[in-house]
Amino acid sequence: MKDLIRIGLIIMLIYPNLGMACSMYKLTKNGKTIVGNNEDFFSPNGQFWFETGAKDTYGVMYMGFLDNFAQGAINEAGLMFDGFLEPYLEVKNTNGKLDIPIQAALKKIMQTMKSVEEVQSYLNTINLKILEKGQLVFVDKSGTYLIVEGDKMFIGDEEEKTFSNFYYSQTESLKDVELDYYQKGLNFINSTKTKHNFEYCSMAMQSFAQSKIAATQYSTIYDLKKLKIRVYLFNDFSSFIEIDLTKELRKGNHQTMIAHLFPKNSEGYIHYKKYNNPENPTQFLSEIFGDAEISEQVFLDSGIDAVINIIGYEWLNDIKNVKGAIKVFEYGVSLMPNNSNLYDSLGEAHYTNKDWNNAIKNYAKSLVLNPVNENAIAMIVKINKMRKEN
């Protein structure tokens, strides 16, 4: 029975296109706007970084992971945004638009704008083809929101509004949204009396939170007028820390790992340390899978190959621990021995470690499984050329 439960859990895991899920809830009343946000992902390596303003710019608090790609932000003017990974939706309106990297555009927005109307006018000039698999949501301190779906943008000012990994333009009724965590949160909001305070918004975000492999790594609750931010760690809503944005920006430019803001005996910090253990970087995954006899196809259908790649490349590129990355990819091929992509990733990790023999061995294995893997062919040729030159 234990094995059946574990297999059932794995089948229910979030698929790769929703691997970085998000939920957001905003409520406005009597000039006060509170916004809650959950960041759901595999890695607990979330961080905040603060950039002070100048004469003509606002100070900003960004949030994201080790790659420093902002998943959300709030500025001194009370404007916030969050990004949502979404199913593919073609962006056609690109002619004559400016080709600006989305992070550069977001930085300009957060440094210089205070209303969603300003944001909409600016984004109408930008080529937003990058949003074919994502959307952005902005909320300003008036409570007005802007949904950006690539070609389509919507402004609204309802007292309450929920957002998650679906497009409003493609949804006739919120009951049709096939996301269990979203429906759970929506049910809480619909069945309780709304209170316009941190506590109620926190309870709502707890209802939206996930505890599967792509768990809610951190939750942020914003008061857009007072510029106060309440932070919860790793789906634990029993304790929180509170940030005063104005005071924090006075400290100058700085960044901090979110887990480091919490006690070392907290569940979130313990998970953070376990995940970042270089001796056993796959411990949290092996504890989920246990010793159940799970077929390779079940792993593939559940998107575990993509999870392994995301974690492995975090170790390789962001944590910069190549031996940890090798262990992650080796674990992946032990679960999915016929996965060409994972062998290719393992080959790259060995290549980075300058272990040419194991690099070629794994690139070759990838090529056997996928004879049209052009990267494996190119890397084998490159390594052999390097050997001859040396």
C-alpha positions as CSV (number, residue, x, y, z in Angstrom):
1,M,0.0,0.0,0.0
2,K,2.9,2.4,0.8
3,D,4.2,1.9,-2.7
4,L,0.8,2.6,-4.3
5,I,0.5,5.8,-2.3
6,R,3.9,6.9,-3.4
7,I,3.2,6.1,-7.1
8,G,-0.1,8.0,-6.8
9,L,1.8,11.0,-5.4
10,I,4.2,10.9,-8.3
11,I,1.5,10.7,-10.9
12,M,-0.1,13.8,-9.4
13,L,3.1,15.8,-9.6
14,I,3.1,19.1,-11.4
15,Y,3.9,18.8,-15.1
16,P,6.8,20.8,-16.5
17,N,4.7,23.5,-18.1
18,L,3.4,24.3,-14.6
19,G,6.6,23.5,-12.8
20,M,7.0,27.1,-11.7
21,A,3.4,27.7,-10.6
22,C,2.1,30.9,-9.0
23,S,-1.0,32.1,-7.3
24,M,-1.9,35.7,-6.5
25,Y,-4.8,37.4,-4.8
26,K,-5.5,41.1,-4.5
27,L,-8.1,42.9,-2.4
28,T,-8.8,46.6,-2.2
29,K,-11.1,48.6,0.1
30,N,-11.2,52.2,1.4
31,G,-7.9,53.1,-0.4
32,K,-6.0,50.1,1.0
33,T,-4.7,47.4,-1.4
34,I,-3.2,44.1,-0.1
35,V,-1.7,41.6,-2.5
36,G,-0.7,38.0,-1.7
37,N,1.6,35.9,-3.9
38,N,2.8,32.2,-3.7
39,E,5.9,31.2,-5.5
40,D,5.8,27.4,-6.2
41,F,9.0,25.7,-7.5
42,F,11.4,22.8,-6.9
43,S,14.2,24.9,-5.5
44,P,14.1,26.5,-2.0
45,N,16.9,28.9,-3.1
46,G,14.7,32.0,-3.2
47,Q,16.2,35.4,-2.6
48,F,15.3,39.1,-2.2
49,W,17.5,41.8,-3.7
50,F,17.1,45.5,-3.1
51,E,18.1,48.3,-5.4
52,T,18.0,51.9,-4.1
53,G,16.4,54.7,-6.1
54,A,18.1,57.9,-7.4
55,K,16.7,61.4,-8.1
56,D,14.4,60.2,-10.9
57,T,14.0,56.5,-10.0
58,Y,12.2,54.4,-7.4
59,G,13.9,51.9,-5.1
60,V,12.8,48.3,-5.7
61,M,12.7,45.0,-3.9
62,Y,13.0,42.1,-6.3
63,M,12.4,38.4,-5.6
64,G,13.5,35.3,-7.5
65,F,16.0,32.5,-7.4
66,L,19.8,32.2,-7.8
67,D,19.7,33.1,-11.5
68,N,18.7,36.7,-10.5
69,F,15.8,36.6,-12.9
70,A,13.1,38.6,-11.1
71,Q,9.9,36.5,-10.6
72,G,8.3,39.6,-8.9
73,A,9.0,43.0,-7.4
74,I,7.5,45.9,-5.5
75,N,8.7,49.5,-5.8
76,E,8.5,52.6,-3.5
77,A,5.5,53.9,-5.4
78,G,3.4,50.9,-4.4
79,L,3.6,49.2,-7.8
80,M,4.1,45.4,-7.8
81,F,4.2,42.7,-10.4
82,D,4.4,38.9,-10.6
83,G,5.0,36.6,-13.5
84,F,3.1,33.4,-14.4
85,L,4.2,30.4,-16.5
86,E,1.3,29.6,-18.9
87,P,0.4,27.2,-21.7
88,Y,1.5,28.3,-25.1
89,L,-0.5,31.2,-26.6
90,E,0.8,32.7,-29.9
91,V,1.9,36.3,-29.8
92,K,1.3,37.9,-33.3
93,N,1.4,41.6,-32.7
94,T,5.2,42.1,-33.1
95,N,5.6,44.4,-36.1
96,G,7.3,47.6,-35.3
97,K,7.7,46.7,-31.7
98,L,10.9,47.3,-29.8
99,D,13.1,44.2,-29.1
100,I,14.0,44.7,-25.5
101,P,14.8,41.8,-23.1
102,I,11.9,41.4,-20.7
103,Q,14.1,41.8,-17.6
104,A,15.3,45.1,-18.9
105,A,11.8,46.2,-19.6
106,L,10.6,45.1,-16.1
107,K,13.5,47.0,-14.5
108,K,12.6,50.2,-16.3
109,I,9.0,49.7,-15.3
110,M,9.8,49.2,-11.6
111,Q,12.3,52.0,-11.5
112,T,10.2,54.7,-13.2
113,M,6.5,53.9,-13.1
114,K,3.8,54.0,-10.4
115,S,0.5,53.2,-12.2
116,V,-0.6,50.2,-14.3
117,E,-1.8,52.7,-17.0
118,E,1.9,53.8,-17.5
119,V,2.9,50.2,-17.6
120,Q,0.4,49.4,-20.3
121,S,1.4,52.3,-22.5
122,Y,5.1,51.3,-22.3
123,L,4.5,47.6,-22.9
124,N,2.4,48.4,-26.0
125,T,5.7,49.5,-27.6
126,I,7.6,46.2,-26.7
127,N,7.8,43.0,-28.6
128,L,6.3,40.6,-26.1
129,K,6.8,37.3,-28.0
130,I,8.6,36.0,-24.9
131,L,5.2,35.9,-23.2
132,E,3.9,33.1,-25.5
133,K,4.3,30.8,-22.5
134,G,3.7,33.3,-19.8
135,Q,1.9,36.4,-18.5
136,L,2.6,39.3,-16.3
137,V,0.2,40.9,-13.7
138,F,0.8,44.4,-12.3
139,V,-1.1,46.0,-9.4
140,D,-0.7,49.6,-8.2
141,K,-1.5,51.0,-4.8
142,S,-5.0,52.2,-6.0
143,G,-5.9,48.5,-6.5
144,T,-6.1,48.7,-10.3
145,Y,-4.5,45.7,-12.0
146,L,-3.1,45.0,-15.4
147,I,-3.0,41.5,-17.0
148,V,-0.5,41.2,-19.8
149,E,-1.0,38.1,-22.0
150,G,1.3,39.1,-24.9
151,D,-1.1,40.4,-27.5
152,K,-3.9,41.1,-25.0
153,M,-3.8,43.4,-22.0
154,F,-6.7,44.0,-19.5
155,I,-7.1,46.6,-16.9
156,G,-9.6,46.2,-14.0
157,D,-10.3,47.5,-10.6
158,E,-12.6,44.9,-8.9
159,E,-12.2,44.8,-5.1
160,E,-11.1,41.2,-5.3
161,K,-9.2,39.4,-8.0
162,T,-7.4,36.1,-8.3
163,F,-4.6,35.1,-10.7
164,S,-2.8,31.9,-11.5
165,N,-1.5,29.7,-14.3
166,F,-4.4,30.3,-16.7
167,Y,-5.4,33.0,-19.2
168,Y,-8.5,35.1,-18.4
169,S,-8.9,35.6,-22.1
170,Q,-9.3,31.9,-22.6
171,T,-11.5,31.2,-19.6
172,E,-15.3,31.6,-19.6
173,S,-15.7,30.7,-15.9
174,L,-13.2,30.3,-13.1
175,K,-14.9,27.0,-12.3
176,D,-13.4,25.8,-15.6
177,V,-9.8,26.3,-14.4
178,E,-8.3,22.9,-14.1
179,L,-5.8,23.7,-11.3
180,D,-6.6,22.0,-8.0
181,Y,-4.5,24.4,-5.9
182,Y,-6.3,27.4,-7.5
183,Q,-9.7,25.9,-7.0
184,K,-8.9,25.2,-3.3
185,G,-7.9,28.8,-2.8
186,L,-10.9,30.1,-4.7
187,N,-13.2,28.0,-2.6
188,F,-11.7,29.5,0.6
189,I,-12.3,33.1,-0.8
190,N,-15.9,32.3,-1.9
191,S,-16.8,30.6,1.4
192,T,-15.4,33.1,3.9
193,K,-16.1,36.7,4.8
194,T,-13.5,38.9,3.3
195,K,-11.4,40.9,5.7
196,H,-9.0,43.5,4.3
197,N,-5.9,42.8,6.3
198,F,-2.7,40.8,6.3
199,E,-4.2,37.9,8.3
200,Y,-7.1,37.2,5.9
201,C,-4.8,37.5,2.8
202,S,-2.3,35.1,4.5
203,M,-5.1,32.6,5.1
204,A,-6.1,32.9,1.4
205,M,-2.6,32.3,0.2
206,Q,-2.3,29.3,2.6
207,S,-5.4,27.9,0.8
208,F,-3.7,28.4,-2.6
209,A,-0.4,26.9,-1.4
210,Q,1.1,23.6,-2.7
211,S,3.0,20.9,-0.9
212,K,3.9,18.6,-3.7
213,I,7.4,18.4,-5.3
214,A,6.9,21.9,-6.7
215,A,5.9,23.2,-3.3
216,T,5.2,26.8,-2.3
217,Q,8.8,27.9,-1.5
218,Y,7.8,31.4,-0.2
219,S,4.8,33.6,0.1
220,T,4.7,37.4,0.1
221,I,1.9,39.6,1.3
222,Y,2.1,43.3,0.3
223,D,0.5,46.4,1.7
224,L,1.0,48.6,-1.3
225,K,0.3,51.8,0.6
226,K,2.3,51.2,3.7
227,L,5.0,49.3,1.8
228,K,5.1,46.5,4.3
229,I,5.8,42.9,3.2
230,R,5.0,39.8,5.2
231,V,7.0,36.8,4.2
232,Y,6.3,33.1,4.8
233,L,8.7,30.2,4.1
234,F,8.1,26.8,2.5
235,N,4.3,26.6,3.0
236,D,4.6,27.2,6.7
237,F,2.0,29.8,7.7
238,S,2.6,29.5,11.4
239,S,5.3,32.1,11.5
240,F,6.5,35.0,9.3
241,I,9.0,37.8,9.0
242,E,8.0,41.4,8.1
243,I,9.9,43.8,5.9
244,D,9.5,47.5,5.8
245,L,10.5,48.4,2.2
246,T,11.4,52.0,3.0
247,K,13.7,51.0,5.9
248,E,15.2,48.2,3.9
249,L,16.1,50.4,1.0
250,R,18.0,52.8,3.4
251,K,20.5,50.0,3.9
252,G,21.6,50.4,0.2
253,N,21.9,47.8,-2.5
254,H,21.9,44.3,-0.9
255,Q,20.5,40.8,-1.3
256,T,19.6,38.0,1.1
257,M,18.5,34.4,0.8
258,I,15.0,34.2,2.1
259,A,15.7,31.1,4.2
260,H,18.4,33.0,6.1
261,L,15.7,35.3,7.4
262,F,14.1,32.5,9.4
263,P,15.1,30.4,12.4
264,K,17.5,27.5,11.7
265,N,15.0,25.1,13.4
266,S,12.1,26.1,11.1
267,E,10.8,23.6,8.6
268,G,11.7,25.8,5.6
269,Y,15.3,26.4,6.7
270,I,15.8,22.7,7.4
271,H,14.5,21.9,3.9
272,Y,16.8,24.6,2.4
273,K,19.8,23.0,4.0
274,K,18.8,19.5,3.0
275,Y,18.3,20.6,-0.6
276,N,21.7,22.3,-0.7
277,N,23.7,19.4,0.8
278,P,26.5,18.8,-1.7
279,E,27.0,15.3,-0.4
280,N,23.5,14.2,-1.1
281,P,21.8,16.8,-3.4
282,T,18.9,14.4,-4.3
283,Q,17.9,13.5,-0.8
284,F,14.6,15.3,-0.9
285,L,13.7,13.5,-4.2
286,S,14.7,10.1,-3.0
287,E,12.6,10.6,0.2
288,I,9.6,11.3,-2.0
289,F,10.1,8.3,-4.3
290,G,11.4,5.9,-1.6
291,D,11.9,2.3,-2.6
292,A,8.8,2.0,-4.7
293,E,9.0,0.1,-8.0
294,I,8.2,2.9,-10.4
295,S,8.5,2.5,-14.1
296,E,10.5,4.8,-16.2
297,Q,7.4,5.7,-18.2
298,V,5.7,6.9,-15.0
299,F,8.6,9.2,-14.2
300,L,8.5,10.5,-17.8
301,D,4.8,11.1,-17.8
302,S,5.1,12.9,-14.5
303,G,7.8,15.3,-15.9
304,I,10.5,14.1,-13.5
305,D,13.1,14.3,-16.3
306,A,12.5,18.0,-16.5
307,V,12.7,18.3,-12.7
308,I,16.0,16.6,-12.7
309,N,17.4,18.8,-15.4
310,I,16.2,22.0,-13.6
311,I,17.8,20.9,-10.3
312,G,21.0,19.6,-12.0
313,Y,21.6,22.8,-13.9
314,E,20.9,24.9,-10.8
315,W,23.8,23.0,-9.2
316,L,25.9,23.4,-12.3
317,N,25.3,27.0,-13.2
318,D,24.0,28.8,-10.1
319,I,25.3,27.0,-7.1
320,K,28.5,26.3,-9.2
321,N,29.1,22.9,-7.7
322,V,29.8,20.6,-10.6
323,K,30.1,17.5,-8.4
324,G,26.7,18.1,-7.0
325,A,25.3,18.5,-10.6
326,I,26.9,15.2,-11.6
327,K,25.2,13.4,-8.7
328,V,21.9,14.9,-9.6
329,F,22.2,13.8,-13.3
330,E,23.5,10.4,-12.3
331,Y,20.4,10.0,-10.1
332,G,18.3,11.0,-13.1
333,V,19.7,8.4,-15.4
334,S,19.4,5.8,-12.7
335,L,15.6,6.5,-12.7
336,M,15.3,7.0,-16.5
337,P,18.1,5.0,-18.1
338,N,16.7,5.5,-21.6
339,N,16.5,9.3,-21.4
340,S,18.9,10.8,-24.0
341,N,18.5,14.3,-22.7
342,L,19.7,13.4,-19.1
343,Y,22.7,11.6,-20.5
344,D,23.5,14.7,-22.5
345,S,23.2,16.8,-19.3
346,L,25.5,14.4,-17.5
347,G,27.9,14.7,-20.3
348,E,27.9,18.5,-20.0
349,A,28.5,18.3,-16.2
350,H,31.5,16.0,-16.8
351,Y,32.8,18.3,-19.6
352,T,32.6,21.3,-17.2
353,N,34.5,19.2,-14.7
354,K,37.2,18.6,-17.4
355,D,36.6,14.8,-17.2
356,W,36.8,14.2,-20.9
357,N,36.4,10.4,-20.7
358,N,33.2,10.5,-18.8
359,A,31.9,13.4,-20.9
360,I,32.4,11.4,-24.2
361,K,31.0,8.3,-22.6
362,N,27.7,10.0,-21.6
363,Y,27.4,12.1,-24.8
364,A,27.9,8.8,-26.7
365,K,25.2,7.1,-24.7
366,S,22.9,10.1,-25.4
367,L,23.6,9.7,-29.1
368,V,22.8,6.0,-29.0
369,L,19.4,6.8,-27.5
370,N,18.9,9.7,-29.9
371,P,21.0,9.5,-33.1
372,V,19.9,13.0,-34.2
373,N,21.2,14.7,-31.0
374,E,23.3,17.4,-32.7
375,N,24.7,18.7,-29.4
376,A,26.1,15.3,-28.5
377,I,27.8,15.0,-31.9
378,A,29.2,18.5,-31.7
379,M,30.5,18.0,-28.2
380,I,32.2,14.7,-29.0
381,V,33.9,16.3,-32.0
382,K,34.9,19.3,-29.8
383,I,36.4,17.1,-27.0
384,N,38.3,14.9,-29.5
385,K,39.8,18.0,-31.2
386,M,40.8,19.4,-27.8
387,R,42.6,16.1,-27.0
388,K,44.5,16.1,-30.3
389,E,45.6,19.7,-29.8
390,N,46.9,18.9,-26.3
